[in-house]
Amino acid sequence: MLIQWTPQSARWFQTASAYTGFHNNLSRILLPYIPEQTTLCDLGCGTAMIDFALADRLSTVTCVDKSAAALRVVEDQIAASGKTNIETLCADVYALERVWDTALLVFFGQIGDNITHYLSLCRQNVVAVVRGGSRDNLMSGAVPQCRTVARTAVALDAQGVRWRLTESILEYGQPLESLEDAAAYVAAYRKNPPGQSVEEYLSLHLSATEDPRFPYYLPYQKHIGIFVISRGENLHVLSAPPALAR
């Protein structure tokens, strides 16, 4: 699903991250694959919440997205946090020619089909977080199969790419300010499956909390797979003829 970055969608992502600790928990899984005091480029960063969780361990972080609206949210966060080692770059990921130590992709892009380009942007590793688990854990069937663990593994293997995979499950539910907020969220992200109304979906899944700021919560356990692809182990992919290294 292509996210339309608005103040409302940015708020949902930021509150879910803070409430569940998703990006802090994800950063702890990622850090063993990202050497300290190195440079990182987050490709298709969105609101870049993972970058703020990683930044203190890194030299510089470049947040790349073609959405100026998303990057305005990131720049506001940079100003509020006082972090000086995070920069934004409004650009098409596939037009980049700079090189960083690590190229990071979090639920972005078709990893297997574009791995040659991603490897060209890094000196050390491509680290890609993709959706795992069964189709039942995917958002109403809206996630393309090319962005799942199984499809990514098949596409990488077809090109002779060497990779390592770590799988995990992290809570990443959505705290909500009101019933109206809950209905808007479900409708915006098509959480309710075909044939089921928003109201029916909420009656089955929405939980009440004792938090006065967020009196409602939609629980969600996010199944993830983390592919670590070393540039040094895959020089044969970079040097392959274009017809093979697509």
Disulfide bonds with the S-S distance in Angstrom:
none
